[in-house]
Amino acid sequence: MRIIEHRLYQDNGSPYPYVQSPNTSGRFTGNNLQFLVMHYTAGSSASSAVKTLTNPNIKASAHVVIARDGAITQLVPFNMVAWHAGTSTWRGLSGLNKYSIGIEIANAGLLEKSADGKFYAWYGEEIPASQVTEAPHKNDPKVRRAWHRYTDKQIEVSLKLAEVLVTQYSLKEIIGHDDIAPRRKTDPGPAFPLAKFNSLLNSSGRKDPETLDNVYRTVVNLNLRTGPTLESSLSPFAPLPRGTRFQIVDEDGAWKYITVLDTLKGVDDVEGWISGNPKYMEPSPS
């Protein structure tokens, strides 16, 4: 995978499918391009997302759409501003369209759970339980909800693409739509391994996850719970092994809501509640 004149090409020299979206604002200016923003489409398919994001009446676009099978379609050249961020702020900047490349990943997003335990997308499609993650969102950590899982192929392809983009355009950070518009957006959501993506920045000499704020490691085997009480059920990943690195993202009294930075049982971005007793943790060394 490589970029030639701001278009994406396969290693064999063939271009990835390209469908031009009219929804752009011209080229990035100066050194504005700094971030990669990850989204889910909240739709039924990549093809429907491409159709929507190339419709001039919709007033939205992204640089790339990634299908459930990992197929990539580019919509906007990487040196052009796409309309994926909307009203947004990050690192003192507003209107993140002007500062970021946007990737849309085909995924139904937030799901509804019926009384009989089945899961449904907002457009009515039933999502098999094997494709569902139940977890709280980092912006609403006290509420456990259902989310459509990304496929292994989507994550694999997205990581390769993100690495190419970070290297090509010297991007500073990989962030979610829910980071830059937390009051109105939930994508890419807790099913997306964002910490794993930001580890790519370490290889380009920019940002290591260990330099994030509020990063610690356990000094004992520490229980991880689904809520901020002793009565809350244990996480399937409990206990956290001694030496597990994590970032504190919220708190409730003596309890801390964390994102685990290490892979546990083959899963990235495990989240949950731990006791905030300082004797159970220490700052993670850089």
Order of alpha helices (4+ residues) and beta strands (2+ residues): beta-beta-beta-beta-alpha-beta-beta-beta-beta-beta-beta-beta-beta-beta-beta-beta-alpha-beta-alpha-alpha-alpha-beta-beta-beta-beta-beta
